[in-house]
């Protein structure tokens, strides 16, 4: 119990039983080496060491303006990254507040953490993946037991231009693992005021059962300071919102005032689409797209049961 409390206070990564067993063996061997990485990935050492990371860059317009830059790894690199994801990163635990990209968790789970609160605070990290530096990634690999040579190789295979590339299969999980300490530092302050903190990639949500404006302002300032220490900048305009009960409170696109639900206008639009498809066969969504919306609605209903 004391060890768990100490790990929480220091912001250490929480490991599974298998993970703790691995780390005990690491201490005896003074770190996992490249040979251990080769054994896990089941690839020739020469292939790993000579692989030249190559990415195809694409610029995708954002819905609300601006451009998102995606870096898609080459097929060979993507294969290696998927192996790293499954055989190196999968057994590690992220902070409980990190909801995005995690198995069996969704936007509905994230929204469900903030239902029925007096105040919902929404913040957004600017350029989340490009701001998650290769230096931090390498330091994380060393912290969990890889020796300097292996940590440098893992970092070279999973970062691009000094940061996590948005488009690599390893980037989402690494962004959660690397930010374990940041999540713990923010959550500790929020819990002092009976609040709830979650992070869905670059979207930070904090909610409180009571409305204390002075405390809320203090928490917002704390989040900014903590994020800055970890290399991030929080949006100060537009995407910083403090929403109270008399307003429509949305978390990752879902309404949370009384229960998790799609916004009313979205539900009306979907009913109209269903009606047009049933009567005329012509609608703004294909049947396949509509199936996706039905699946989302079913997931939300399951979350709120």
C-alpha positions as CSV (number, residue, x, y, z in Angstrom):
1,X,0.0,0.0,0.0
2,X,2.8,2.4,1.0
3,X,4.6,1.6,-2.3
4,X,1.5,2.5,-4.3
5,X,1.1,5.8,-2.4
6,X,4.7,6.7,-3.0
7,X,4.4,5.9,-6.7
8,X,1.3,8.1,-6.9
9,X,3.0,11.0,-5.1
10,X,6.1,10.9,-7.2
11,X,4.1,10.5,-10.4
12,X,5.8,7.2,-11.3
13,X,4.3,5.0,-14.1
14,X,1.9,2.4,-12.7
15,X,2.9,-1.1,-13.9
16,X,1.1,-4.3,-14.1
17,X,2.4,-7.3,-12.1
18,X,4.2,-8.5,-15.2
19,X,5.7,-5.0,-15.6
20,X,7.0,-5.0,-12.0
21,X,8.5,-8.4,-12.5
22,X,10.3,-7.1,-15.6
23,X,11.7,-4.1,-13.8
24,X,13.1,-6.3,-11.0
25,X,15.1,-8.2,-13.6
26,X,16.1,-4.9,-15.2
27,X,17.7,-3.8,-11.9
28,X,19.8,-7.0,-11.8
29,X,21.0,-6.5,-15.3
30,X,21.4,-2.8,-15.2
31,X,19.0,-2.1,-17.9
32,X,17.5,-3.8,-21.0
33,X,19.9,-3.7,-23.9
34,X,19.5,-3.8,-27.7
35,X,19.7,-7.6,-27.6
36,X,16.6,-7.6,-25.4
37,X,14.8,-5.4,-27.9
38,X,15.8,-7.7,-30.7
39,X,14.5,-10.7,-28.7
40,X,11.1,-9.0,-28.1
41,X,10.6,-7.7,-31.6
42,X,11.9,-10.9,-33.2
43,X,13.8,-8.9,-35.8
44,X,17.4,-9.1,-36.8
45,X,19.6,-6.5,-35.0
46,X,21.1,-5.3,-38.2
47,X,17.6,-4.5,-39.6
48,X,16.7,-2.4,-36.6
49,X,20.0,-0.5,-36.5
50,X,20.2,0.2,-40.2
51,X,16.5,1.1,-40.7
52,X,16.2,4.7,-41.9
53,X,13.0,6.2,-40.6
54,X,11.0,7.7,-43.5
55,X,7.7,9.6,-43.3
56,X,5.3,10.9,-45.9
57,X,4.0,14.3,-44.9
58,X,0.4,15.4,-45.5
59,X,-1.4,18.6,-44.5
60,X,-5.1,18.1,-43.5
61,X,-7.4,21.2,-43.0
62,X,-9.0,21.4,-39.6
63,X,-12.8,21.8,-39.2
64,X,-12.4,25.1,-37.3
65,X,-9.5,26.5,-39.4
66,X,-5.8,25.9,-39.6
67,X,-3.9,22.8,-40.8
68,X,-3.0,19.5,-39.1
69,X,0.3,18.0,-40.2
70,X,0.4,14.2,-40.5
71,X,3.6,12.2,-40.8
72,X,2.8,8.7,-42.2
73,X,5.7,6.2,-41.7
74,X,6.9,4.0,-44.5
75,X,5.4,0.5,-44.6
76,X,8.6,-1.0,-43.2
77,X,8.8,1.5,-40.4
78,X,5.1,1.2,-39.6
79,X,5.6,-2.6,-39.2
80,X,8.4,-2.1,-36.7
81,X,6.4,0.6,-34.8
82,X,3.5,-1.8,-34.5
83,X,5.8,-4.4,-33.1
84,X,7.1,-1.9,-30.6
85,X,3.5,-0.9,-29.6
86,X,2.5,-4.6,-29.0
87,X,5.7,-6.0,-27.5
88,X,7.3,-3.0,-25.7
89,X,4.6,-0.5,-24.8
90,X,1.4,-2.7,-24.3
91,X,2.2,-3.9,-20.8
92,X,2.9,-0.4,-19.4
93,X,0.1,1.4,-17.6
94,X,-0.8,5.1,-18.3
95,X,-2.3,7.4,-15.7
96,X,-6.0,6.7,-15.0
97,X,-6.9,10.2,-16.2
98,X,-5.6,9.5,-19.7
99,X,-8.6,8.3,-21.6
100,X,-7.8,8.9,-25.3
101,X,-6.3,6.1,-27.4
102,X,-6.6,3.5,-24.7
103,X,-8.2,0.1,-25.3
104,X,-11.9,-0.2,-24.2
105,X,-12.1,3.5,-23.5
106,X,-13.9,6.0,-25.7
107,X,-15.3,9.6,-25.8
108,X,-18.3,8.3,-24.0
109,X,-16.2,7.1,-21.1
110,X,-14.4,10.4,-21.0
111,X,-17.7,12.3,-21.0
112,X,-19.2,10.0,-18.4
113,X,-16.6,11.2,-15.8
114,X,-18.1,14.7,-15.8
115,X,-21.8,14.1,-15.7
116,X,-24.0,16.3,-13.5
117,X,-21.2,18.7,-12.3
118,X,-21.7,22.3,-11.3
119,X,-18.8,23.5,-13.5
120,X,-17.0,22.0,-16.4
121,X,-13.6,23.5,-17.5
122,X,-12.3,22.7,-21.0
123,X,-8.8,23.4,-22.1
124,X,-6.8,22.5,-25.2
125,X,-3.0,21.9,-25.6
126,X,-1.5,23.6,-28.7
127,X,0.3,21.3,-31.1
128,X,0.2,18.3,-28.7
129,X,2.2,15.7,-30.7
130,X,4.8,18.1,-32.1
131,X,5.3,19.4,-28.5
132,X,6.0,16.0,-27.1
133,X,9.7,15.9,-27.6
134,X,12.1,13.1,-28.5
135,X,14.2,14.1,-25.5
136,X,11.2,13.3,-23.2
137,X,10.5,10.1,-25.0
138,X,14.1,8.9,-24.6
139,X,14.1,9.9,-20.9
140,X,11.0,7.8,-20.4
141,X,12.5,4.7,-22.1
142,X,15.5,5.1,-19.7
143,X,13.2,5.5,-16.7
144,X,11.4,2.3,-17.4
145,X,14.6,0.3,-17.7
146,X,16.1,0.5,-21.1
147,X,19.9,1.3,-21.2
148,X,21.1,4.4,-23.1
149,X,21.8,2.5,-26.3
150,X,18.5,0.8,-26.5
151,X,16.6,3.9,-25.4
152,X,18.2,5.9,-28.2
153,X,17.3,3.2,-30.7
154,X,13.7,3.1,-29.6
155,X,13.5,6.9,-29.7
156,X,14.9,7.0,-33.2
157,X,12.3,4.5,-34.4
158,X,9.3,6.3,-32.8
159,X,10.1,10.0,-33.2
160,X,10.5,12.3,-36.2
161,X,12.1,15.8,-36.4
162,X,12.6,15.8,-32.6
163,X,9.0,14.9,-31.6
164,X,6.2,12.4,-31.7
165,X,4.9,12.2,-35.3
166,X,1.1,12.4,-35.6
167,X,0.4,9.4,-37.8
168,X,2.8,6.8,-36.3
169,X,1.0,3.9,-34.5
170,X,3.2,4.3,-31.5
171,X,2.6,8.1,-31.0
172,X,-0.8,7.9,-29.2
173,X,0.3,5.4,-26.6
174,X,3.7,7.1,-26.1
175,X,2.0,10.4,-25.6
176,X,0.0,8.9,-22.7
177,X,2.9,7.1,-21.1
178,X,5.3,10.0,-21.3
179,X,2.7,12.3,-19.7
180,X,2.1,10.1,-16.6
181,X,3.8,12.6,-14.4
182,X,2.0,15.6,-15.8
183,X,-1.4,13.9,-15.4
184,X,-0.6,13.0,-11.8
185,X,0.5,16.6,-11.0
186,X,-2.7,18.1,-12.4
187,X,-5.0,15.5,-10.8
188,X,-3.6,16.0,-7.4
189,X,-4.5,19.7,-7.4
190,X,-7.9,19.0,-8.9
191,X,-8.8,16.3,-6.3
192,X,-8.0,18.8,-3.5
193,X,-11.2,20.5,-4.5
194,X,-13.3,17.3,-5.0
195,X,-12.9,17.7,-8.8
196,X,-12.4,15.3,-11.6
197,X,-9.6,15.5,-14.3
198,X,-9.4,13.7,-17.6
199,X,-7.3,14.1,-20.7
200,X,-8.3,12.9,-24.1
201,X,-5.1,13.4,-26.2
202,X,-4.8,17.2,-26.2
203,X,-8.3,17.9,-24.7
204,X,-8.2,18.5,-21.0
205,X,-11.4,18.5,-19.0
206,X,-11.8,19.3,-15.3
207,X,-15.2,19.4,-13.5
208,X,-16.3,20.4,-10.0
209,X,-19.4,19.6,-8.0
210,X,-19.5,23.1,-6.6
211,X,-18.8,26.5,-8.2
212,X,-15.9,28.3,-6.5
213,X,-14.7,30.8,-9.1
214,X,-11.5,31.7,-7.2
215,X,-10.5,28.0,-6.9
216,X,-11.3,27.4,-10.5
217,X,-9.1,30.2,-11.7
218,X,-6.3,28.8,-9.4
219,X,-6.6,25.4,-11.0
220,X,-6.5,26.8,-14.5
221,X,-3.3,28.7,-13.7
222,X,-1.9,25.5,-12.1
223,X,-2.7,23.5,-15.3
224,X,-0.9,26.1,-17.4
225,X,2.2,26.0,-15.2
226,X,2.4,22.2,-15.1
227,X,1.8,21.9,-18.9
228,X,4.6,24.5,-19.5
229,X,7.0,22.5,-17.3
230,X,6.4,19.6,-19.6
231,X,6.8,21.6,-22.8
232,X,3.2,22.4,-23.6
233,X,1.2,25.5,-24.1
234,X,-2.5,25.8,-23.2
235,X,-4.8,27.7,-25.6
236,X,-5.7,31.0,-23.8
237,X,-8.5,32.0,-26.2
238,X,-11.5,30.3,-27.8
239,X,-10.7,26.8,-26.6
240,X,-10.5,27.7,-22.9
241,X,-14.1,27.5,-21.6
242,X,-15.7,27.4,-18.2
243,X,-19.3,26.1,-18.5
244,X,-21.9,26.0,-15.8
245,X,-25.1,24.0,-15.2
246,X,-27.4,26.5,-16.8
247,X,-25.4,26.1,-20.1
248,X,-25.0,23.1,-22.3
249,X,-22.0,21.3,-21.0
250,X,-20.1,19.3,-23.6
251,X,-17.2,17.0,-23.1
252,X,-15.5,15.5,-26.2
253,X,-18.6,16.5,-28.2
254,X,-21.1,14.9,-25.9
255,X,-23.6,16.6,-23.6
256,X,-23.1,15.8,-19.9
257,X,-25.5,18.1,-18.0
258,X,-27.7,15.2,-16.7
259,X,-26.4,12.2,-18.6
260,X,-24.1,11.4,-21.5
261,X,-25.9,12.1,-24.7
262,X,-25.5,13.4,-28.3
263,X,-26.4,17.1,-28.6
264,X,-30.1,17.6,-29.3
265,X,-29.5,19.1,-32.8
266,X,-27.4,16.1,-33.7
267,X,-30.1,13.7,-32.6
268,X,-32.7,15.6,-34.6
269,X,-30.5,15.5,-37.7
270,X,-29.9,11.8,-37.4
271,X,-33.7,11.1,-37.1
272,X,-34.2,13.2,-40.3
273,X,-31.5,11.2,-42.1
274,X,-33.1,7.9,-41.0
275,X,-36.5,9.1,-42.2
276,X,-35.1,10.2,-45.6
277,X,-33.3,6.9,-46.1
278,X,-36.4,4.9,-45.2
279,X,-38.8,6.9,-47.4
280,X,-36.7,8.1,-50.4
281,X,-33.4,6.3,-50.1
282,X,-31.6,9.6,-50.5
283,X,-29.8,11.3,-47.6
284,X,-26.7,13.2,-46.7
285,X,-25.2,10.0,-45.2
286,X,-24.6,6.7,-46.7
287,X,-25.9,3.6,-45.0
288,X,-22.3,2.8,-43.8
289,X,-21.9,6.2,-42.3
290,X,-25.2,5.9,-40.6
291,X,-24.1,2.6,-39.1
292,X,-21.2,4.4,-37.5
293,X,-23.5,6.9,-35.9
294,X,-25.8,4.1,-34.7
295,X,-22.8,2.4,-33.1
296,X,-21.8,5.6,-31.4
297,X,-25.4,6.0,-30.0
298,X,-25.3,2.4,-28.8
299,X,-22.0,3.0,-27.1
300,X,-23.3,6.0,-25.3
301,X,-26.4,4.2,-24.1
302,X,-24.3,1.3,-22.8
303,X,-22.1,3.8,-21.0
304,X,-25.0,5.4,-19.2
305,X,-26.8,2.2,-18.2
